[in-house]
């Protein structure tokens, strides 16, 4: 049995992941709950971790089970902020119980999710940008005014965001932004799909930090936390 007195962080994490991944394998072991998966388009790889210490109770046999993440998200979205969540496993089902003003029990059939062993990219990145979720969301909204893609650049200690389309252009510079920290050993320029970026960070909150790891001609790594849930996304770049 797994128990969370407040399941909001897990709910938001599932919401972000299911934007790309319709089904995947959940791993339960002595380290906690873990998911690694790649979306069907091979553009986004997600690495999700929730360690045992994040749970109020974590007593479950090690297991590796396939679930429909779209359906899991539908169930999780029915939870209220104050609901307690309990999760258990049988040979054929993932069982979820939400307890608040009402006690609700959901049984989600396990499925066979076939996937090759997923290895996380191991790059030495040339630039790291630490930015608040609020600022990055606003910058992506700006970029959306002019197109479906955005260009991220790092130059020294500056982070630049550019977008252009038939209706205009956007140029954003962090040179006077104290809330943005940039560390770089090399200038980096990369282009990404706005739709993917919007969905990756949609559940990040306010002034919580998002860390972007950049390297030319390599996937960008995006890392942030929702409560005690750790989310790491690797998103492929577009041709400029």
C-alpha positions, 0 to 999 in steps of 0.5 A: 500500500502506498499513501499520500495525505496530499496527492496534488503534486503527483496529480500535476506530475501525471498531468504533465507526463500524460500530455506526451506519453499515453502509456508507460511502465511504472516501477515500484521499488525500494527507491520509490516510484519511477517512470521513464518513457519516450513519446510516440514522435520520439521528440520528448523523453521523460524521467520521473522520480518520486522517492520513498521519503515523499510518501506518507506510507510506502509498503509495496512489493517491487513491481514493473507494471504497464498503465494507460497514463491517459486514463490514470490522468483522468482518475487523478484529475478527479481528486481534490486538493485535500484528498488522501490517495492510496495506491495498491496493486493486484496481478491485473489492476492498479487500484486507487482510492481517493478519500475526502468528503467521499471515499472513491475507489478506482480500478485501472487495468494493467496493460502490456507496454512493450518498450526497449531499455531507455537510456538517458542522454549523457551530455556535458552541457555548455550552458545552464539557465535557471529561470522561474516558471512564471517568467518562462511561461510568460516568455513562451506566451510572447513567442506564441504570438508569432509562430509555433516555434521558439529559439533559445540562445545563451551568450555569456551570462545572457539568455535570449528568446526569439520568435518570428512569423509573418505577423512579427518578431520577438526578441527577449533578453535577460541581461537585466533580469536578476531572477534568471541565472545563466552559466555557460562555457560556450554560446548555444543556439537551439530551436524548439516546438512551442507546443511541446515546451508549453506542455512540459512546463504547464504544471510548474508553479509561480516562482519555482525554478526550472533549469534548462541545460543546453548544448548545440545539436543536442536535446535540451534537458528541462528539470523542475520539481512539483513538491517532492516529485522530480521531473526531467524532460529531454526535448529534441531540437528543431532544424534552424 
